[in-house]
Amino acid sequence: MNDKQPKSLTMWGGGERGRDRLSIVDIVRNGTLSAELAAMLWLLVEAKTSILVASGPQFAGKTTVLTSVLDLAPPRYTMLQTRGRDEDFSFLNGANPESTYVLVPELSDHTPAYLWGDSLGVLFDVLGRGYSLGATMHSDHPQDVVRQLTAAPVSVPSGDLHRMEVVVNILMTYGERDMVRRVNRVTLLQPGPEYVTLAEQTSTGDEMPVLASESARQAVAQRAGVADLDASLAERRAIIEGWVADAPTSAEELRERVVAYYASRSGGTS
């Protein structure tokens, strides 16, 4: 296996990671999210924060956003994918919770490849052991995510839901020629669950303030483990904007740049 890629089982959709898909640079360039928001998500993924990407309609770009964000993870992290409705999580035998993301194509009962029902109870127990989650779901709002997961037949205890950590919502609308996809809300779930808005599209839809409140700034700084949040965000944003100006030819090449970034950091997390 290419050691420049996160280790994984087969990726959903049958494709290989890095082949024929969009990178974080692509989705910044097409306006799905901003470089500022990408920088914040990078800091959170570096800290192995769980990420759930959600949208109501199909084909909103949930998997595209999730995989592009996870490509920013340090190369020491392992990505292991669940195998469907009958998953017993034995694939985690021997895995290190402190460096492992558990990938779930979708939290739903739509196909046998997805997880729902009792399997999600096991999944949240796994997250309680220190593993992190990368998953997608059909939902337009973090409160609806919570509603679906606490209702039967899933019935995850509300006290466990903060283990999802970050919910990224995508809004899909109709443009003049094609569908328009935009991340319109990013929420951090804390015990309760309590909802901390990290970014949210304005009512006019023309702005997407990131970390507009002091509570959001403190929450991200604490979860990312950074002393100087502004400096850390500015560094990552500058790197992403540099990549946008000198765009990689593929998601695989972008991943190589991420690996090179971590290799260049003295005492880094690679």
C-alpha positions in Angstrom: 0.0 0.0 0.0 1.2 3.5 -0.7 2.4 4.8 2.6 1.5 8.4 1.6 -2.1 7.4 1.9 -4.1 6.8 5.1 -4.4 3.1 5.5 -7.9 1.9 4.8 -10.1 -1.0 3.7 -11.9 -0.5 0.4 -13.5 3.0 0.2 -17.2 3.4 -0.4 -18.3 3.5 -4.0 -15.8 0.8 -4.9 -13.1 3.4 -5.8 -9.6 3.7 -4.4 -8.7 6.6 -2.2 -7.2 9.4 -4.4 -8.6 8.2 -7.7 -11.2 10.2 -9.6 -12.4 12.4 -6.8 -12.2 16.0 -5.6 -9.7 17.3 -3.2 -10.0 20.0 -0.5 -8.5 22.4 -3.1 -11.2 21.5 -5.6 -14.0 22.1 -3.2 -12.5 25.4 -2.0 -12.1 26.5 -5.7 -15.7 25.6 -6.5 -17.1 27.4 -3.5 -18.3 24.4 -1.5 -16.4 25.8 1.5 -13.9 28.6 2.1 -10.2 28.4 2.8 -10.9 29.8 6.2 -13.3 27.0 7.0 -11.0 24.4 5.5 -8.2 25.6 7.8 -10.4 25.2 10.9 -11.5 21.7 9.8 -7.8 20.8 9.2 -6.9 21.7 12.8 -9.8 19.6 14.1 -8.9 16.6 12.0 -5.2 16.9 13.0 -6.5 16.5 16.6 -8.4 13.3 15.4 -11.8 14.9 15.9 -14.8 12.9 14.7 -16.6 14.3 11.7 -20.1 13.7 10.5 -21.1 15.3 7.1 -24.8 15.5 6.7 -27.3 16.8 4.1 -31.0 16.0 3.4 -30.9 15.3 -0.3 -28.9 12.7 -2.2 -25.8 13.7 -4.2 -25.2 16.8 -2.1 -21.5 15.9 -1.9 -21.4 14.5 1.6 -18.7 11.8 0.8 -16.7 14.3 -1.3 -16.5 16.7 1.6 -15.7 14.0 4.2 -12.9 12.4 2.2 -11.4 15.7 1.2 -11.3 16.8 4.8 -9.9 13.5 6.0 -7.1 13.8 3.5 -5.7 16.6 5.7 -5.1 14.1 8.5 -1.6 13.3 9.7 -0.2 10.2 8.0 0.2 8.4 11.3 -3.6 8.0 11.4 -5.2 4.8 10.2 -8.5 4.8 8.4 -10.6 1.6 8.7 -14.0 1.2 7.1 -17.0 -0.6 8.4 -18.4 -3.4 6.3 -22.1 -3.0 6.5 -25.2 -4.1 8.3 -23.7 -7.2 9.9 -20.6 -5.4 11.1 -19.2 -7.0 14.4 -16.3 -4.5 14.6 -13.8 -7.4 14.8 -11.7 -5.5 12.2 -10.6 -3.3 15.1 -8.9 -6.1 16.9 -5.3 -5.0 17.3 -6.0 -1.4 16.2 -4.9 1.6 18.2 -7.8 3.8 19.3 -5.6 6.8 19.6 -4.6 6.8 15.9 -7.6 5.2 14.2 -10.6 6.7 12.4 -13.6 4.4 11.9 -15.2 5.2 8.5 -18.9 4.6 7.9 -20.2 5.2 4.4 -23.6 6.3 5.8 -25.6 6.1 9.0 -28.9 4.8 7.6 -30.8 1.6 6.7 -30.9 2.4 3.0 -28.6 -0.4 1.9 -26.8 -3.3 3.5 -23.5 -1.4 3.2 -24.6 1.2 5.8 -25.0 1.0 9.6 -28.2 1.5 11.5 -30.1 0.0 14.4 -28.2 -1.9 17.0 -24.9 -1.5 15.1 -24.9 2.2 15.9 -25.0 1.4 19.6 -21.9 -0.6 19.2 -20.3 2.1 17.1 -20.9 4.7 19.8 -19.3 2.3 22.4 -16.3 2.1 20.1 -16.1 5.9 20.0 -16.2 5.9 23.7 -13.0 3.8 23.7 -11.1 6.5 21.9 -11.7 5.8 18.2 -12.8 8.6 16.0 -15.6 8.7 13.4 -15.8 9.7 9.8 -19.3 9.3 8.4 -22.2 10.7 6.4 -25.9 10.9 7.1 -29.1 12.3 5.6 -30.0 15.3 7.7 -30.3 19.1 7.2 -29.6 20.2 10.8 -27.5 18.9 13.8 -30.7 18.8 16.0 -32.2 16.5 13.4 -29.1 14.3 13.5 -29.6 14.0 17.3 -33.4 13.3 16.9 -32.8 10.5 14.4 -30.1 8.8 16.4 -31.9 8.9 19.8 -35.2 7.6 18.2 -36.0 3.9 17.8 -34.6 1.6 16.3 -31.2 3.3 16.9 -31.8 4.7 20.4 -28.3 6.0 21.1 -28.3 7.5 24.6 -28.2 11.3 24.4 -25.3 11.3 26.7 -23.2 9.6 24.1 -24.0 11.8 21.1 -21.2 14.3 21.7 -18.8 11.5 20.5 -19.8 12.5 17.0 -18.1 15.8 17.8 -18.4 17.9 14.6 -21.5 17.9 12.3 -20.9 19.5 8.9 -24.1 20.4 7.0 -24.3 20.9 3.3 -27.0 22.9 1.5 -27.8 21.9 -2.1 -29.7 24.4 -4.2 -30.5 24.8 -7.9 -28.3 27.2 -9.9 -28.8 28.5 -13.4 -27.0 25.6 -15.0 -26.3 23.0 -12.3 -26.7 22.1 -8.6 -25.0 24.4 -6.2 -23.5 22.8 -3.1 -22.3 24.8 -0.1 -21.4 23.9 3.5 -23.9 26.1 5.4 -23.3 25.1 9.0 -20.6 23.5 11.2 -21.5 22.5 14.7 -19.5 21.1 17.6 -21.5 18.7 19.9 -20.5 18.8 23.5 -21.9 16.7 26.4 -25.7 17.1 26.8 -25.6 17.4 23.9 -25.0 21.1 23.6 -24.6 22.7 20.3 -21.7 25.1 19.6 -22.0 26.8 16.3 -18.5 27.0 14.7 -19.7 28.4 11.3 -23.1 29.3 9.9 -24.3 30.9 6.7 -26.0 34.2 7.2 -29.7 34.6 6.5 -28.9 36.4 3.2 -26.7 33.5 2.2 -23.8 35.7 1.1 -21.5 35.2 4.1 -20.3 32.3 6.2 -18.7 33.6 9.4 -16.2 31.2 11.0 -15.7 31.2 14.8 -17.8 34.3 15.2 -18.3 33.8 19.0 -15.8 33.5 21.8 -17.4 30.3 22.9 -16.8 28.8 19.5 -13.2 30.0 19.5 -12.5 28.6 22.9 -14.1 25.2 22.0 -12.0 24.8 18.9 -8.8 25.9 20.6 -9.4 23.4 23.3 -10.4 20.5 21.0 -7.5 21.2 18.6 -5.0 21.7 21.5 -3.6 24.9 20.2 -2.4 27.8 22.3 -2.6 30.5 19.6 -5.7 29.8 17.6 -5.3 32.8 15.3 -1.8 31.9 14.3 -2.7 28.2 13.7 -5.6 29.1 11.6 -3.7 31.7 9.6 -0.9 29.2 8.9 -3.3 26.5 7.6 -5.3 29.1 5.6 -2.2 30.4 3.9 -1.1 26.8 3.0 -4.5 26.0 1.5 -4.6 29.3 -0.4 -1.2 28.5 -1.8 -2.4 25.1 -2.9 -5.4 26.7 -4.5 -3.1 29.1 -6.5 -0.9 26.1 -7.5 -3.6 23.4 -7.7 -2.5 19.8 -7.5 -3.6 17.6 -10.4 -5.4 15.1 -8.2 -6.5 14.3 -4.7 -3.6 11.9 -4.5 -1.1 14.7 -5.2 -2.8 16.9 -2.6 -2.4 14.1 -0.1 1.3 14.0 -1.0 1.6 17.7 -0.1 -0.1 17.1 3.2 2.3 14.3 4.0 5.2 16.6 3.0 3.9 19.3 5.3 3.9 17.0 8.3 7.3 15.7 7.4 8.7 19.2 7.4 7.5 20.0 10.9 10.1 19.5 13.5 8.6 17.4 16.2 5.4 17.2 14.2 2.6 14.7 14.3 3.4 12.7 11.2 
